[in-house]
């Protein structure tokens, strides 16, 4: 089976879609103001500010929500994203040639499913960050963040449990975070400032 892999944020769309998701559940108060409590926690600086911000916002925004609400958020927010036309056209052309389109993203899986469904893109599978669930409700904690090398791990896990043989024809992503995924493909491309450029695997 021939497949093509696409990152989502800043590859298929211009923005980081996580910001839309957090604002959707946390209201109109600017995110920097909501992050003020983090400044006074020692753990913020121990585990790194970037990671602290992400885990804090996930917990605050998604704790007590259901997976279906993530999908519904994607359906609601799809108009906020700005597709990168060149990449979307490539995606559609590959699909027309009989190549399956997979999105592999660091954003939550169900959320991106909702956006893609509403955009009507020919995507066969979304592999993304998964969230911990207890009794049908999300805890806001990350189960598996699908980024960098973890994208390769998740893809190989899917390949190993299916009988089909997969041929990754092309892959599209950002540098440097998507290099592990780009190396899986026969030919790879990175997106910079909405322009697609060849990635040469060394």
Backbone as a printed PyTorch tensor [residue, N CA C, xyz], in Angstrom:
tensor([[[  0.8350,  -1.1930,   0.0000],
         [  0.0000,   0.0000,   0.0000],
         [  0.8800,   1.2560,   0.0000]],

        [[  0.6340,   2.1400,  -0.9420],
         [  1.4100,   3.3780,  -1.0310],
         [  0.7370,   4.4660,  -0.1940]],

        [[  1.5320,   5.1310,   0.6410],
         [  0.9850,   6.1930,   1.4920],
         [  1.8770,   7.4290,   1.4140]],

        [[  1.2830,   8.5740,   1.7220],
         [  2.0180,   9.8370,   1.8470],
         [  1.7090,  10.4100,   3.2280]],

        [[  2.7450,  10.8960,   3.8970],
         [  2.6170,  11.4010,   5.2630],
         [  2.6990,  12.9240,   5.2650]],

        [[  1.7940,  13.5360,   6.0180],
         [  1.7880,  14.9920,   6.1510],
         [  1.7090,  15.3870,   7.6220]],

        [[  2.6090,  16.2560,   8.0500],
         [  2.4140,  16.9680,   9.3010],
         [  1.2210,  17.9070,   9.0890]],

        [[  0.6540,  18.4390,  10.1740],
         [ -0.5250,  19.3070,  10.0240],
         [ -0.1810,  20.7730,  10.2410]],

        [[  0.1790,  21.1290,  11.4770],
         [  0.4340,  22.5330,  11.8120],
         [  1.6630,  23.0550,  11.0810]],

        [[  1.4860,  24.1590,  10.3900],
         [  2.5520,  24.8360,   9.6490],
         [  3.1190,  23.9810,   8.5080]],

        [[  2.3650,  22.9560,   8.1520],
         [  2.6780,  22.1750,   6.9510],
         [  1.4690,  22.2010,   6.0140]],

        [[  0.3380,  21.7110,   6.4980],
         [ -0.9020,  21.7990,   5.7240],
         [ -1.6540,  23.1020,   5.9910]],

        [[ -1.4350,  23.6700,   7.1760],
         [ -2.0420,  24.9650,   7.5110],
         [ -0.9490,  25.9160,   8.0010]],

        [[ -1.2430,  27.2050,   7.9630],
         [ -0.2450,  28.2080,   8.3440],
         [ -0.0210,  28.2590,   9.8580]],

        [[ -1.0780,  28.0200,  10.6320],
         [ -1.0270,  28.2820,  12.0560],
         [ -0.6360,  27.0610,  12.8820]],

        [[ -0.5070,  27.3110,  14.2000],
         [ -0.4540,  26.2340,  15.1850],
         [ -1.8810,  26.0840,  15.7160]],

        [[ -2.5410,  25.0230,  15.3200],
         [ -3.9740,  24.8710,  15.6240],
         [ -4.2580,  24.6660,  17.1080]],

        [[ -3.2350,  24.3200,  17.8910],
         [ -3.4400,  24.1310,  19.3280],
         [ -3.9440,  25.3970,  20.0000]],

        [[ -3.4640,  26.5530,  19.5260],
         [ -3.8980,  27.8210,  20.1280],
         [ -5.4030,  28.0040,  20.0060]],

        [[ -5.9600,  27.6170,  18.8600],
         [ -7.4090,  27.7250,  18.6690],
         [ -8.1550,  26.8110,  19.6370]],

        [[ -7.6010,  25.6010,  19.8360],
         [ -8.2470,  24.6300,  20.7240],
         [ -8.2680,  25.1370,  22.1620]],

        [[ -7.1320,  25.6340,  22.6310],
         [ -7.0570,  26.1170,  24.0060],
         [ -8.0120,  27.2950,  24.2250]],

        [[ -8.0340,  28.2310,  23.2860],
         [ -8.9180,  29.3930,  23.4300],
         [-10.3860,  28.9810,  23.3910]],

        [[-10.6860,  27.9530,  22.5980],
         [-12.0630,  27.4650,  22.4780],
         [-12.5960,  27.0050,  23.8360]],

        [[-11.7620,  26.3030,  24.5870],
         [-12.2140,  25.7600,  25.8730],
         [-11.9370,  26.6850,  27.0550]],

        [[-10.9820,  27.5990,  26.9010],
         [-10.5960,  28.4420,  28.0350],
         [-11.1870,  29.8470,  27.9800]],

        [[-11.8730,  30.1920,  26.8990],
         [-12.5110,  31.4980,  26.8320],
         [-11.6180,  32.5660,  26.2300]],

        [[-12.0720,  33.8070,  26.3240],
         [-11.4160,  34.9100,  25.6240],
         [-10.2490,  35.5410,  26.3730]],

        [[-10.0390,  35.1540,  27.6320],
         [ -8.9000,  35.7020,  28.3670],
         [ -7.6150,  35.3090,  27.6530]],

        [[ -6.7620,  36.2790,  27.3050],
         [ -5.5210,  35.9460,  26.5880],
         [ -4.7250,  34.8610,  27.3080]],

        [[ -4.1730,  33.9320,  26.5200],
         [ -3.4390,  32.8110,  27.1150],
         [ -2.2860,  33.2600,  28.0190]],

        [[ -1.5230,  34.3310,  27.6590],
         [ -0.4430,  34.7540,  28.5710],
         [ -0.9360,  35.1060,  29.9710]],

        [[ -2.1300,  35.6920,  30.0600],
         [ -2.6860,  36.0290,  31.3770],
         [ -3.0600,  34.7550,  32.1370]],

        [[ -3.5800,  33.7790,  31.4130],
         [ -3.9570,  32.5170,  32.0610],
         [ -2.7310,  31.7440,  32.5520]],

        [[ -1.5720,  32.0800,  32.0040],
         [ -0.3490,  31.3700,  32.3730],
         [  0.3680,  31.9920,  33.5680]],

        [[ -0.1190,  33.1070,  34.0750],
         [  0.5550,  33.8050,  35.1780],
         [  0.8280,  32.8930,  36.3850]],

        [[ -0.1270,  32.0140,  36.7910],
         [  0.1590,  31.1430,  37.9480],
         [  1.4140,  30.2870,  37.7830]],

        [[  1.7660,  29.9850,  36.5470],
         [  2.9520,  29.1580,  36.3080],
         [  4.2420,  29.8480,  36.7520]],

        [[  4.2340,  31.1770,  36.7170],
         [  5.4520,  31.9280,  37.0510],
         [  5.8940,  31.6960,  38.4900]],

        [[  4.9420,  31.3040,  39.3320],
         [  5.2300,  31.1860,  40.7560],
         [  5.4230,  29.7410,  41.2090]],

        [[  5.5240,  28.8220,  40.2240],
         [  5.7380,  27.4180,  40.5580],
         [  7.1660,  27.0040,  40.2260]],

        [[  7.8330,  26.4190,  41.1960],
         [  9.2080,  25.9730,  40.9910],
         [  9.2890,  24.9290,  39.8800]],

        [[  8.2520,  24.0750,  39.8080],
         [  8.2610,  22.9930,  38.8140],
         [  8.2960,  23.5220,  37.3850]],

        [[  7.7880,  24.7420,  37.1850],
         [  7.7910,  25.3520,  35.8530],
         [  9.1980,  25.4200,  35.2980]],

        [[ 10.1370,  25.7580,  36.1380],
         [ 11.5110,  25.9700,  35.6910],
         [ 12.3120,  24.6660,  35.7380]],

        [[ 11.8440,  23.7250,  36.5530],
         [ 12.5380,  22.4380,  36.6600],
         [ 12.3220,  21.5800,  35.4190]],

        [[ 11.1010,  21.5680,  34.9050],
         [ 10.8200,  20.7190,  33.7410],
         [ 10.9050,  21.4880,  32.4230]],

        [[ 11.1970,  22.7720,  32.4850],
         [ 11.3080,  23.5810,  31.2750],
         [ 10.0320,  24.3630,  31.0300]],

        [[ 10.1940,  25.6220,  30.6740],
         [  9.0400,  26.5150,  30.5500],
         [  8.0980,  26.0780,  29.4340]],

        [[  8.6550,  25.7030,  28.2830],
         [  7.8110,  25.3250,  27.1400],
         [  6.9330,  24.1220,  27.4670]],

        [[  7.5400,  23.0970,  28.0610],
         [  6.7830,  21.8980,  28.4280],
         [  5.7610,  22.2130,  29.5190]],

        [[  6.1430,  23.0540,  30.4650],
         [  5.2330,  23.4320,  31.5500],
         [  3.9940,  24.1380,  31.0160]],

        [[  4.2090,  25.0350,  30.0650],
         [  3.0780,  25.7690,  29.4760],
         [  2.1320,  24.8090,  28.7690]],

        [[  2.6960,  23.9090,  27.9770],
         [  1.8680,  22.9750,  27.2120],
         [  1.0630,  22.0590,  28.1310]],

        [[  1.7240,  21.4780,  29.1370],
         [  1.0110,  20.5500,  30.0320],
         [ -0.0270,  21.2910,  30.8680]],

        [[  0.2690,  22.5140,  31.2550],
         [ -0.6770,  23.3200,  32.0440],
         [ -1.9380,  23.6320,  31.2290]],

        [[ -1.7530,  24.0590,  29.9780],
         [ -2.9000,  24.4170,  29.1440],
         [ -3.7280,  23.1900,  28.7780]],

        [[ -3.0620,  22.0680,  28.4880],
         [ -3.7960,  20.8330,  28.2090],
         [ -4.6740,  20.4610,  29.4070]],

        [[ -4.0820,  20.4910,  30.5870],
         [ -4.8050,  20.1030,  31.7980],
         [ -5.9930,  21.0240,  32.0410]],

        [[ -5.7410,  22.3270,  31.9300],
         [ -6.7820,  23.3130,  32.2160],
         [ -7.9040,  23.2710,  31.1780]],

        [[ -7.5310,  23.0450,  29.9150],
         [ -8.5200,  23.0960,  28.8380],
         [ -9.3050,  21.7990,  28.6760]],

        [[ -8.6560,  20.6450,  28.8920],
         [ -9.2860,  19.3820,  28.4970],
         [ -9.7260,  18.4940,  29.6560]],

        [[ -9.3260,  18.8130,  30.8700],
         [ -9.7520,  17.9970,  32.0080],
         [-11.2820,  17.9780,  32.1070]],

        [[-11.8460,  16.7680,  32.1460],
         [-13.2940,  16.6280,  32.2630],
         [-14.0440,  16.6550,  30.9460]],

        [[-13.3280,  16.8370,  29.8480],
         [-13.9770,  16.8190,  28.5360],
         [-14.0200,  15.3850,  28.0000]],

        [[-14.8400,  15.1820,  26.9810],
         [-14.9050,  13.8830,  26.3140],
         [-14.2150,  13.9740,  24.9560]],

        [[-13.7620,  12.8240,  24.4580],
         [-13.0810,  12.8010,  23.1730],
         [-13.9710,  13.3820,  22.0720]],

        [[-15.2800,  13.1220,  22.1800],
         [-16.2200,  13.6460,  21.1840],
         [-16.2190,  15.1760,  21.1660]],

        [[-15.9380,  15.7890,  22.3300],
         [-15.8860,  17.2510,  22.3830],
         [-14.6670,  17.7970,  21.6500]],

        [[-13.5960,  17.0270,  21.6300],
         [-12.4210,  17.4280,  20.8550],
         [-12.7480,  17.4130,  19.3590]],

        [[-13.4190,  16.3520,  18.9210],
         [-13.8300,  16.2640,  17.5210],
         [-14.7600,  17.4260,  17.1750]],

        [[-15.7190,  17.7000,  18.0540],
         [-16.6760,  18.7900,  17.8260],
         [-15.9620,  20.1420,  17.7690]],

        [[-14.9120,  20.2980,  18.5780],
         [-14.1390,  21.5470,  18.5460],
         [-13.4870,  21.7240,  17.1820]],

        [[-12.9600,  20.6360,  16.6280],
         [-12.3710,  20.7050,  15.2920],
         [-13.3910,  21.0860,  14.2450]],

        [[-14.5870,  20.5220,  14.3480],
         [-15.6700,  20.8490,  13.4160],
         [-16.0280,  22.3270,  13.5150]],

        [[-16.0270,  22.8550,  14.7410],
         [-16.3740,  24.2590,  14.9670],
         [-15.2750,  25.2130,  14.5060]],

        [[-14.0300,  24.8120,  14.7240],
         [-12.9070,  25.7260,  14.5240],
         [-12.2660,  25.6440,  13.1410]],

        [[-12.7730,  24.7790,  12.2610],
         [-12.0930,  24.5470,  10.9860],
         [-11.9360,  25.8310,  10.1760]],

        [[-12.8750,  26.7810,  10.3330],
         [-12.8080,  28.0160,   9.5490],
         [-11.6610,  28.9240,   9.9850]],

        [[-11.1050,  28.6730,  11.1700],
         [-10.0190,  29.5140,  11.6680],
         [ -8.6700,  29.1640,  11.0450]],

        [[ -8.5410,  27.9370,  10.5520],
         [ -7.2480,  27.5370,   9.9940],
         [ -7.1170,  28.0320,   8.5560]],

        [[ -5.8600,  28.2940,   8.1680],
         [ -5.5750,  28.7860,   6.8110],
         [ -4.7710,  27.7330,   6.0610]],

        [[ -5.4270,  26.9660,   5.2000],
         [ -4.7020,  25.9380,   4.4520],
         [ -3.5960,  26.5470,   3.5850]],

        [[ -2.4720,  25.8460,   3.5040],
         [ -1.3900,  26.2400,   2.5970],
         [ -1.6840,  25.5890,   1.2470]],

        [[ -2.0740,  26.4020,   0.2980],
         [ -2.6560,  25.9150,  -0.9540],
         [ -1.7340,  24.9420,  -1.6820]],

        [[ -0.4470,  25.2710,  -1.7820],
         [  0.4790,  24.4170,  -2.5210],
         [  0.5140,  23.0000,  -1.9510]],

        [[  0.5310,  22.9060,  -0.6230],
         [  0.6130,  21.5920,   0.0230],
         [ -0.7000,  20.8310,  -0.1420]],

        [[ -1.7980,  21.5380,  -0.0010],
         [ -3.1090,  20.8840,  -0.1420],
         [ -3.2910,  20.3580,  -1.5640]],

        [[ -2.8360,  21.1100,  -2.5540],
         [ -2.9420,  20.6500,  -3.9470],
         [ -2.0940,  19.4020,  -4.1790]],

        [[ -0.9020,  19.3850,  -3.5830],
         [ -0.0520,  18.1890,  -3.6920],
         [ -0.7510,  16.9890,  -3.0590]],

        [[ -1.3470,  17.2270,  -1.8770],
         [ -2.0580,  16.1660,  -1.1710],
         [ -3.1860,  15.5930,  -2.0400]],

        [[ -3.9580,  16.4670,  -2.6500],
         [ -5.0820,  16.0230,  -3.4760],
         [ -4.6010,  15.2860,  -4.7210]],

        [[ -3.5020,  15.7540,  -5.2940],
         [ -2.9380,  15.0930,  -6.4780],
         [ -2.4550,  13.6790,  -6.1330]],

        [[ -1.7780,  13.5420,  -4.9910],
         [ -1.3280,  12.2180,  -4.5620],
         [ -2.5170,  11.2850,  -4.3540]],

        [[ -3.5670,  11.8030,  -3.7540],
         [ -4.7740,  10.9960,  -3.5450],
         [ -5.3760,  10.5550,  -4.8710]],

        [[ -5.4090,  11.4570,  -5.8450],
         [ -5.9480,  11.1210,  -7.1700],
         [ -5.1350,  10.0500,  -7.8690]],

        [[ -3.8510,   9.9240,  -7.4710],
         [ -2.9780,   8.8980,  -8.0540],
         [ -3.0520,   7.5860,  -7.2770]],

        [[ -3.9920,   7.5150,  -6.3280],
         [ -4.2100,   6.2660,  -5.6090],
         [ -3.3200,   6.0760,  -4.3950]],

        [[ -2.7070,   7.1540,  -3.9340],
         [ -1.8350,   7.0770,  -2.7600],
         [ -2.6180,   7.5290,  -1.5350]],

        [[ -2.6270,   6.7110,  -0.4840],
         [ -3.3650,   7.0530,   0.7300],
         [ -2.7060,   8.2210,   1.4530]],

        [[ -3.5370,   9.1170,   1.9550],
         [ -3.0460,  10.2980,   2.6680],
         [ -3.2140,  10.0940,   4.1730]],

        [[ -2.1110,  10.2090,   4.9000],
         [ -2.1280,  10.1290,   6.3580],
         [ -1.5870,  11.4290,   6.9270]],

        [[ -2.2360,  11.9180,   7.9620],
         [ -1.7180,  13.0640,   8.7080],
         [ -1.1070,  12.5490,  10.0000]],

        [[  0.1000,  12.9920,  10.2870],
         [  0.7960,  12.6000,  11.5150],
         [  1.1560,  13.8990,  12.2400]],

        [[  0.5090,  14.1450,  13.3750],
         [  0.5410,  15.4690,  13.9820],
         [  0.7590,  15.4340,  15.4890]],

        [[  1.3520,  16.5050,  16.0050],
         [  1.5200,  16.6350,  17.4540],
         [  0.2610,  17.1810,  18.1240]],

        [[ -0.7090,  17.6080,  17.3320],
         [ -1.9820,  18.0730,  17.8990],
         [ -2.8700,  16.8650,  18.2290]],

        [[ -3.8610,  17.0560,  19.1150],
         [ -4.7080,  15.9240,  19.5100],
         [ -5.4420,  15.2910,  18.3270]],

        [[ -5.4120,  13.9790,  18.3030],
         [ -5.9380,  13.1970,  17.1870],
         [ -7.4010,  13.5240,  16.8620]],

        [[ -8.2570,  13.4800,  17.8680],
         [ -9.6940,  13.6820,  17.6470],
         [ -9.9910,  15.0860,  17.1350]],

        [[ -9.2530,  16.0530,  17.6350],
         [ -9.4120,  17.4560,  17.2220],
         [ -9.0880,  17.6310,  15.7400]],

        [[ -7.9640,  17.0840,  15.3120],
         [ -7.5790,  17.2010,  13.9050],
         [ -8.5330,  16.4030,  13.0220]],

        [[ -9.0190,  15.2670,  13.5140],
         [-10.0540,  14.5090,  12.7890],
         [-11.2450,  15.4050,  12.4630]],

        [[-11.6640,  16.2090,  13.4410],
         [-12.8100,  17.0980,  13.2510],
         [-12.5470,  18.1720,  12.2130]],

        [[-11.3570,  18.7750,  12.2570],
         [-11.0010,  19.8080,  11.2790],
         [-10.9610,  19.2240,   9.8730]],

        [[-10.2750,  18.0960,   9.7320],
         [-10.1040,  17.4670,   8.4180],
         [-11.4410,  17.0280,   7.8390]],

        [[-12.2910,  16.4930,   8.7030],
         [-13.6250,  16.0630,   8.2750],
         [-14.4020,  17.2450,   7.6890]],

        [[-14.3150,  18.3800,   8.3520],
         [-15.0630,  19.5680,   7.9050],
         [-14.4590,  20.1740,   6.6410]],

        [[-13.1390,  20.0790,   6.5170],
         [-12.4810,  20.6070,   5.3170],
         [-12.7250,  19.7200,   4.1070]],

        [[-13.1120,  18.4650,   4.3610],
         [-13.3880,  17.5560,   3.2610],
         [-12.1440,  17.0440,   2.5530]],

        [[-11.0340,  17.0470,   3.2590],
         [ -9.7880,  16.5490,   2.6590],
         [ -9.8100,  15.0280,   2.5650]],

        [[ -9.1230,  14.4580,   1.5470],
         [ -9.1360,  12.9980,   1.3370],
         [ -8.1320,  12.2670,   2.2330]],

        [[ -8.3040,  12.4140,   3.5400],
         [ -7.3610,  11.8460,   4.5040],
         [ -7.9020,  10.5120,   5.0140]],

        [[ -7.1080,   9.4580,   4.8830],
         [ -7.5380,   8.1210,   5.3040],
         [ -7.3060,   7.8760,   6.7930]],

        [[ -6.2760,   8.5130,   7.3630],
         [ -5.9460,   8.2430,   8.7570],
         [ -5.2710,   9.4660,   9.3780]],

        [[ -5.6470,   9.7430,  10.6350],
         [ -4.9610,  10.7750,  11.4160],
         [ -4.2910,  10.0940,  12.6080]],

        [[ -2.9900,  10.2750,  12.7170],
         [ -2.2320,   9.7880,  13.8700],
         [ -1.7470,  11.0190,  14.6090]],

        [[ -2.1730,  11.1810,  15.8580],
         [ -1.8050,  12.3860,  16.5910],
         [ -1.6290,  12.1200,  18.0700]],

        [[ -1.4390,  13.1970,  18.8020],
         [ -1.2920,  13.1080,  20.2540],
         [ -2.5620,  12.5240,  20.8630]],

        [[ -2.3900,  11.5600,  21.7520],
         [ -3.5260,  10.9420,  22.4370],
         [ -3.5330,  11.3820,  23.8950]],

        [[ -4.7300,  11.4730,  24.4460],
         [ -4.9130,  11.9680,  25.8000],
         [ -5.3740,  10.8430,  26.7200]],

        [[ -5.0010,  10.9320,  27.9850],
         [ -5.4160,   9.9400,  28.9860],
         [ -6.9160,  10.0720,  29.2400]],

        [[ -7.6020,   8.9260,  29.2730],
         [ -9.0430,   8.8990,  29.5700],
         [ -9.2970,   8.0590,  30.8100]],

        [[-10.2280,   8.5170,  31.6240],
         [-10.6950,   7.7430,  32.7820],
         [-12.2110,   7.8250,  32.8230]],

        [[-12.8570,   6.6510,  32.8010],
         [-14.3200,   6.5840,  32.8230],
         [-14.9550,   7.4320,  31.7220]],

        [[-14.3320,   7.3800,  30.5470],
         [-14.8900,   8.0780,  29.3930],
         [-14.6010,   9.5670,  29.3470]],

        [[-13.8490,  10.0730,  30.3070],
         [-13.5360,  11.5070,  30.3560],
         [-12.0260,  11.7120,  30.2470]],

        [[-11.6280,  12.7820,  29.5880],
         [-10.2170,  13.1220,  29.5000],
         [ -9.7380,  13.7100,  30.8270]],

        [[ -8.5110,  13.4080,  31.1890],
         [ -7.9320,  13.9810,  32.4100],
         [ -7.1590,  15.2630,  32.1210]],

        [[ -6.8890,  15.5110,  30.8340],
         [ -6.0550,  16.6530,  30.4630],
         [ -4.5840,  16.2970,  30.4150]],

        [[ -4.2650,  15.0480,  30.7590],
         [ -2.8680,  14.6040,  30.7110],
         [ -2.5870,  13.9340,  29.3690]],

        [[ -1.3710,  14.1290,  28.8800],
         [ -0.9750,  13.5670,  27.5910],
         [ -0.5870,  12.1020,  27.7650]],

        [[ -1.1800,  11.2540,  26.9370],
         [ -0.8230,   9.8340,  26.9440],
         [  0.4020,   9.6030,  26.0530]],

        [[  0.3390,  10.1050,  24.8210],
         [  1.4560,   9.9700,  23.8840],
         [  1.4900,  11.2070,  23.0020]],

        [[  2.5370,  12.0280,  23.1730],
         [  2.6650,  13.2280,  22.3420],
         [  3.3460,  12.8510,  21.0370]],

        [[  2.6330,  12.9960,  19.9510],
         [  3.0840,  12.5060,  18.6450],
         [  3.9490,  13.5600,  17.9640]],

        [[  5.2060,  13.6260,  18.3890],
         [  6.1250,  14.5740,  17.7620],
         [  7.5240,  13.9700,  17.6720]],

        [[  8.3210,  14.5330,  16.7660],
         [  9.6970,  14.1160,  16.5410],
         [  9.8000,  12.5940,  16.3710]],

        [[ 10.6400,  11.9260,  17.1480],
         [ 10.8650,  10.4790,  16.9950],
         [  9.6140,   9.6700,  17.3110]],

        [[  8.7390,  10.2210,  18.1560],
         [  7.5050,   9.5060,  18.5150],
         [  6.6110,   9.2930,  17.2910]],

        [[  6.7010,  10.1700,  16.3030],
         [  5.9290,   9.9670,  15.0720],
         [  6.3490,   8.6630,  14.3960]],

        [[  7.6420,   8.4010,  14.3750],
         [  8.1570,   7.1700,  13.7760],
         [  7.6850,   5.9600,  14.5730]],

        [[  7.7490,   6.0630,  15.9000],
         [  7.3070,   4.9660,  16.7740],
         [  5.8430,   4.6460,  16.5200]],

        [[  5.0160,   5.6880,  16.4610],
         [  3.5730,   5.4710,  16.2600],
         [  3.2900,   4.8750,  14.8840]],

        [[  3.9840,   5.3640,  13.8610],
         [  3.7770,   4.8290,  12.5220],
         [  4.1890,   3.3630,  12.4460]],

        [[  5.3480,   3.0310,  13.0010],
         [  5.8160,   1.6490,  12.9760],
         [  4.8660,   0.7260,  13.7340]],

        [[  4.2410,   1.2490,  14.7840],
         [  3.2710,   0.4520,  15.5320],
         [  2.0620,   0.1250,  14.6610]],

        [[  1.5990,   1.1230,  13.8860],
         [  0.4740,   0.8880,  12.9710],
         [  0.8750,  -0.1210,  11.8930]],

        [[  2.0760,   0.0610,  11.3460],
         [  2.5410,  -0.8550,  10.2900],
         [  2.6090,  -2.2970,  10.7950]],

        [[  3.0550,  -2.4590,  12.0400],
         [  3.3180,  -3.8080,  12.5630],
         [  2.0490,  -4.5990,  12.8620]],

        [[  0.9350,  -3.9080,  13.1050],
         [ -0.2990,  -4.6220,  13.4720],
         [ -1.2310,  -4.8170,  12.2730]],

        [[ -0.7770,  -4.4150,  11.0960],
         [ -1.5730,  -4.6060,   9.8920],
         [ -0.8580,  -5.5600,   8.9420]],

        [[ -1.6400,  -6.3120,   8.1960],
         [ -1.0650,  -7.2700,   7.2600],
         [ -0.5070,  -6.6020,   6.0040]],

        [[ -1.0300,  -5.4100,   5.7010],
         [ -0.6000,  -4.7240,   4.4860],
         [  0.8670,  -4.3060,   4.5770]],

        [[  1.5250,  -4.2620,   3.4450],
         [  2.8950,  -3.7630,   3.3800],
         [  2.8330,  -2.3040,   2.9480]],

        [[  3.4760,  -1.4470,   3.6960],
         [  3.3710,  -0.0120,   3.4550],
         [  4.6220,   0.5290,   2.7640]],

        [[  4.3860,   1.3380,   1.7480],
         [  5.4640,   2.0220,   1.0460],
         [  5.2170,   3.5230,   1.2100]],

        [[  6.0790,   4.1820,   2.0170],
         [  5.9260,   5.6190,   2.2480],
         [  6.5440,   6.3460,   1.0540]],

        [[  5.6800,   6.7800,   0.1620],
         [  6.1240,   7.3740,  -1.0970],
         [  6.6910,   8.7730,  -0.8760]],

        [[  5.9400,   9.6000,  -0.1390],
         [  6.3810,  10.9670,   0.1250],
         [  6.0150,  11.3590,   1.5530]],

        [[  6.7580,  12.3340,   2.0920],
         [  6.4520,  12.8760,   3.4180],
         [  6.7100,  14.3750,   3.4070]],

        [[  5.8800,  15.0970,   4.1730],
         [  5.9490,  16.5590,   4.2260],
         [  5.9000,  16.9940,   5.6870]],

        [[  6.7810,  17.9270,   6.0570],
         [  6.7890,  18.3760,   7.4470],
         [  7.6060,  19.6320,   7.6390]],

        [[  7.9680,  19.9060,   8.8940],
         [  8.7700,  21.0740,   9.2750],
         [ 10.1540,  20.6170,   9.7070]],

        [[ 11.1120,  21.5090,   9.5780],
         [ 12.4560,  21.2650,  10.0960],
         [ 12.6640,  22.0760,  11.3740]],

        [[ 13.3590,  21.4880,  12.3550],
         [ 13.9690,  20.1550,  12.3390],
         [ 13.0740,  19.0590,  12.9290]],

        [[ 11.9160,  19.4290,  13.4790],
         [ 11.1430,  18.4850,  14.3070],
         [ 10.6640,  17.2570,  13.5390]],

        [[ 10.4160,  17.3920,  12.2340],
         [  9.8530,  16.2690,  11.4750],
         [ 10.9040,  15.4590,  10.7170]],

        [[ 12.1830,  15.7400,  10.9500],
         [ 13.2310,  15.0010,  10.2450],
         [ 13.1010,  13.4800,  10.4200]],

        [[ 12.8400,  12.9610,  11.6250],
         [ 12.6960,  11.4980,  11.7580],
         [ 11.6240,  10.9310,  10.8360]],

        [[ 10.4760,  11.6200,  10.7330],
         [  9.4010,  11.1470,   9.8540],
         [  9.7880,  11.2970,   8.3880]],

        [[ 10.4320,  12.4060,   8.0430],
         [ 10.8130,  12.6350,   6.6460],
         [ 11.7700,  11.5640,   6.1530]],

        [[ 12.5960,  11.0460,   7.0400],
         [ 13.5680,  10.0170,   6.6580],
         [ 12.9100,   8.6730,   6.3440]],

        [[ 11.6300,   8.5190,   6.6690],
         [ 10.9230,   7.2690,   6.4010],
         [ 10.4730,   7.1560,   4.9420]],

        [[ 10.4780,   8.2930,   4.2230],
         [  9.8680,   8.3230,   2.8930],
         [ 10.8890,   8.1700,   1.7710]],

        [[ 10.3930,   7.7320,   0.6120],
         [ 11.2360,   7.6340,  -0.5780],
         [ 11.7060,   9.0190,  -1.0320]],

        [[ 10.8060,   9.9920,  -0.9310],
         [ 11.1780,  11.3840,  -1.2000],
         [ 10.4640,  12.2680,  -0.1830]],

        [[ 11.1680,  13.2960,   0.2940],
         [ 10.6540,  14.1100,   1.3970],
         [ 10.7460,  15.5960,   1.0760]],

        [[  9.8650,  16.3450,   1.7230],
         [  9.7960,  17.7830,   1.4960],
         [  9.5090,  18.4860,   2.8170]],

        [[ 10.0650,  19.6800,   2.9510],
         [  9.7280,  20.4770,   4.1240],
         [  9.0520,  21.7650,   3.6680]],

        [[  8.2500,  22.3250,   4.5640],
         [  7.5010,  23.5350,   4.2530],
         [  8.0790,  24.6790,   5.0740]],

        [[  8.4700,  25.7410,   4.3980],
         [  9.0320,  26.9200,   5.0520],
         [  8.3870,  28.1520,   4.4420]],

        [[  7.7460,  28.9560,   5.2980],
         [  7.0650,  30.1620,   4.8190],
         [  6.0940,  29.8550,   3.6810]],

        [[  5.3630,  28.7380,   3.8620],
         [  4.3130,  28.3070,   2.9310],
         [  4.8550,  27.8370,   1.5780]],

        [[  6.1540,  27.5850,   1.4950],
         [  6.7630,  27.0930,   0.2610],
         [  7.3060,  25.6890,   0.4970]],

        [[  7.0340,  24.7890,  -0.4530],
         [  7.4920,  23.4060,  -0.3530],
         [  8.8910,  23.2900,  -0.9510]],

        [[  9.8090,  22.6900,  -0.1770],
         [ 11.1860,  22.5330,  -0.6400],
         [ 11.6270,  21.0960,  -0.4280]],

        [[ 12.4600,  20.5690,  -1.3240],
         [ 12.9300,  19.1830,  -1.1700],
         [ 13.8220,  19.0460,   0.0680]],

        [[ 13.6510,  17.9290,   0.7500],
         [ 14.5210,  17.6100,   1.8970],
         [ 15.4350,  16.4680,   1.4800]],

        [[ 16.7170,  16.7220,   1.5550],
         [ 17.6880,  15.7090,   1.1610],
         [ 18.1720,  14.9390,   2.3960]],

        [[ 17.8520,  13.6640,   2.4520],
         [ 18.2770,  12.8240,   3.5660],
         [ 19.7640,  12.5240,   3.4110]],

        [[ 20.5300,  12.8680,   4.4340],
         [ 21.9750,  12.6360,   4.3630],
         [ 22.3170,  11.2640,   4.8960]]])
